[in-house]
Amino acid sequence: MEPVPPVLMEPVPPEVVQQVAEYFSVLSEPMRLRLLNLLRDGERCVQDLVQATATSQANVSKHLKVMLQVGILTRRTEGTSAFYSVTDDLIFELCTLVCDRIATRIEEQAQHFRAFSLTSQGTKQ
């Protein structure tokens, strides 16, 4: 068999790398992940999100604005109330992938601790 030639990939433009980094940095804030989780079931008004997170309206609004600016959320107003929803459910798939990976690592660590514990018990005799 002949060796398979390597696939030559085009270099990723720096602007694209920057946008991807900004997207992931938005998701690195715990409060934003909490807000996304609250928006999983659909649109919610800011006041509902404030009550559910037990934080200030200014704090919730700041995080919603950041997610709105990168296109994760959409906003609509009704009278004096602002309502937010997730624009693309792919964000939840991404979170599920990350959570599954973390759970797998924790399970693997637990197996190592159990094995160590059993080994330690065997040497106490």
N, C-alpha and C positions, 0 to 999 in steps of 0.2 A: 504494500500500500504506500502511496505517496503521502508525504506529510501535508496536512491541511495548512494553507497559508494563513497567517494571522489576519484577522479582520482589522482593516485600518479605519479607525474612527476619526471623524472630523473633530477638531478641537472645539470645545464648547466656548462660545463667546463670553467674555467676562461679564457682560450685562446680564446674560442668562444665569450664570452662576450667582451673581449678586441677588437677582430676584428669587431664586430658589432658597438661598441663605436667609433672605428676609422672611420668606414664607415660613420656613422652619423656626426662625427666631420668634415669630408671632406665636407659634404653638409651644414655645418653651416656658411660657408664663402660666403657673398653676391656676390663677383666677380665670384666664381665658379658656382653659380646658374645662373648668367648672361651668362656665357660661355656655360653652358648646354643648356640654352634656345636658344642661337644662333646655337647650334649644333642639335637642334630638327629636322630640315629639312634635315640633312645629313652632310656629311663631309665638313670641311672648312679648309683653310690654315691659318697658324698663322697670317699672315699679314692681312687677312680679319677680323680675330677676334680682332686684335689690332685696326684697324680702327673702327670697330663696337662698341668697348668699350671705345674708346678715352682714352686709357691708354698706358703705355709703353710696348714694346715687352718683356722686362725682367719680368714685372709683369704678363702678360698673360702667358708666358712660365712657370713661377714658378707655377701658378695654374694648368695649363695643366699637368705638370709633377706630381703633387700630385694626380690628378685624374687618371692619367695613372698608377701610382704605386699601387693604390688600385683596379685597374681593371675596372673602370668606362669608361675609354676611351681606344681607340686603336690609334696607330700612324703609319703612313707610310711616307716615303720620296720620293720625286720626284725631282731629281736634288738637288738644294739647299733649296727647300721648304719642310716644314713639314706639313702634313695634319692630322687632328684629327677627329675622329667620336666616337659616343657613342656605346659601345659594347652591351648594354642591354637596350632595350626600357622600361624595368620595372622601370627604374629610373624616367621616365616621369610619369608613373602611380603613383609612390610614391609622386612626387611633386604635381600632381593633387589632390590626397587625402588630402595632407596637405593644399593646397590652398582652397579646398572646405570646409575643417573644419574651417579655418580662416574666410572665407566668411560667413559661418553660424554663427559664434560667433559675427562677426561685425553686421550682420543683427539683431541678438537677442539684441545686445547692442543698436542698433538704435531704436528698438521697445521700449525698456525701456526708452530711452531719449524722444521719442515721447509721451509715456504715462505720463512721469513726466511733460513734457511741457504742456500737456492738463490739468493735475491736477493743475498745477501752474496757468494756465489761469482761471480756474474755481474759484480759491480763491481770485482773484484780485477784485471781484465785490464789 
